[in-house]
């Protein structure tokens, strides 16, 4: 089963100062869905299991000089599951 998709950025809401900080973190989130449509067990993806991988990707972006936006408020990042919609 092939998964395809695209990542959009509305041009009227973007400019040179916010393209890298917004596009790359969102592209990483989209890639999580496009390439990993299911967990290795076959269960659907969920935010709780995807966030650690996405935080790691964002950390590496920042280390490489991309001013990537945070994926969630710091309060939520420090308290796993506290901000989940299904908690």
C-alpha positions as CSV (number, residue, x, y, z in Angstrom):
1,X,0.0,0.0,0.0
2,X,1.5,3.3,-1.1
3,X,1.0,6.5,0.9
4,X,1.2,9.9,-0.9
5,X,0.5,13.4,0.1
6,X,1.8,17.0,0.0
7,X,2.7,19.7,2.5
8,X,1.2,23.1,1.9
9,X,2.1,26.6,3.1
10,X,-0.2,29.5,2.2
11,X,2.0,32.1,0.5
12,X,0.0,35.0,1.8
13,X,0.9,34.0,5.3
14,X,4.6,33.4,4.7
15,X,7.7,35.2,3.9
16,X,11.5,34.8,4.0
17,X,11.6,35.1,7.8
18,X,9.2,32.3,8.5
19,X,9.6,29.7,5.7
20,X,12.3,27.6,7.3
21,X,10.9,27.8,10.8
22,X,7.4,26.6,9.7
23,X,7.9,24.5,6.6
24,X,10.5,21.9,7.9
25,X,8.8,21.0,11.2
26,X,5.5,20.6,9.3
27,X,7.1,18.6,6.6
28,X,8.6,16.2,9.3
29,X,5.1,15.8,10.7
30,X,3.7,15.1,7.3
31,X,6.4,12.6,6.6
32,X,5.5,10.8,9.8
33,X,2.0,10.2,8.3
34,X,3.0,9.7,4.6
35,X,5.8,7.2,5.3
36,X,4.6,5.6,8.5
37,X,0.8,5.2,8.0
38,X,0.8,2.6,10.8
39,X,2.9,1.6,13.7
40,X,5.1,-1.5,13.3
41,X,2.4,-3.5,15.1
42,X,-0.2,-2.4,12.5
43,X,-2.0,-0.1,14.9
44,X,-2.8,3.4,13.7
45,X,-0.4,6.2,14.5
46,X,-0.9,8.3,17.5
47,X,0.5,11.6,18.7
48,X,2.0,10.2,22.0
49,X,4.2,7.8,20.1
50,X,5.1,10.2,17.2
51,X,6.0,13.2,19.3
52,X,9.4,11.9,20.6
53,X,10.5,11.2,17.1
54,X,9.3,14.7,15.9
55,X,11.0,16.4,18.9
56,X,14.2,14.6,17.9
57,X,13.9,15.8,14.3
58,X,13.3,19.4,15.5
59,X,16.3,19.2,17.8
60,X,18.5,18.1,14.9
61,X,17.1,21.0,12.7
62,X,18.0,23.5,15.4
63,X,21.5,22.0,15.8
64,X,21.9,22.5,12.1
65,X,20.9,26.2,12.2
66,X,17.3,26.0,11.2
67,X,15.2,28.1,13.6
68,X,12.4,25.5,13.6
69,X,9.2,26.4,15.6
70,X,8.4,24.3,18.7
71,X,6.1,21.4,18.0
72,X,4.0,22.0,21.2
73,X,4.1,24.3,24.2
74,X,7.0,23.6,26.5
75,X,4.6,22.9,29.4
76,X,3.1,20.0,27.3
77,X,6.5,18.7,26.2
78,X,7.6,18.5,29.9
79,X,4.4,16.6,30.9
80,X,3.8,13.8,28.4
81,X,0.2,12.9,27.9
82,X,-1.1,15.9,29.9
83,X,-2.1,17.8,26.7
84,X,-3.3,14.8,24.6
85,X,-6.8,15.2,23.4
86,X,-7.5,11.6,24.2
87,X,-5.9,11.5,27.7
